[in-house]
């Protein structure tokens, strides 16, 4: 991720996104701490759809805000990889990961807050 960060920051700054770049980078760091799994050498420029689903599902289950923020951040990162020609996975895996992230971002998540 570190090697891509300056280019990603420049790309992000040229667009009108709702989240601050610092929040997006922190969210990506959180997500990539658990992806890929220890010992794997899979590049982050070719995200595995099943692994992304598993990691996001776990994050959303345990910490809703972080999971939703990770989904938003990954969507921006995926767009960057595509625009910059840096996606190194198959077209099929790109479309699947993109669809998963779109589904999450388009879902209406309701959070119930209990007050005592």
C-alpha positions, 0 to 999 in steps of 0.5 A, a space after each residue: 500500500 505504501 508504494 501506491 499511497 502518493 499516487 492514490 492521494 493525488 488521484 483522490 485529491 482530483 475528485 470530489 469525495 465525501 470522506 477526508 483522505 486521512 480517514 480513507 487511508 486509515 480505513 485502508 490500513 485497518 482493512 489491509 492489516 487483515 488482508 491478505 492472511 498471514 503468510 500469503 503474498 497476494 498483491 493488493 492490486 488484485 483483490 480476491 472477491 471471497 477474501 474481501 467478502 469475508 473480511 468486510 463481513 467480519 468487520 461489519 459484524 464486529 464494528 459497523 462503522 469501520 466496516 462501512 468505512 472500509 467498504 467506502 475506502 475500498 471502492 475508492 481504492 478499486 476505482 483508483 486501481 482501475 483508472 490508473 491501470 494498476 489492477 492486476 487481477 482478472 476482469 471477472 474478479 474486478 467486477 465481482 469485488 466492485 459489485 460487492 462494494 456497490 451492494 454494501 454502499 447502496 444498502 441502507 444500514 440501520 443502527 439502533 441506539 439504545 438509551 437507558 
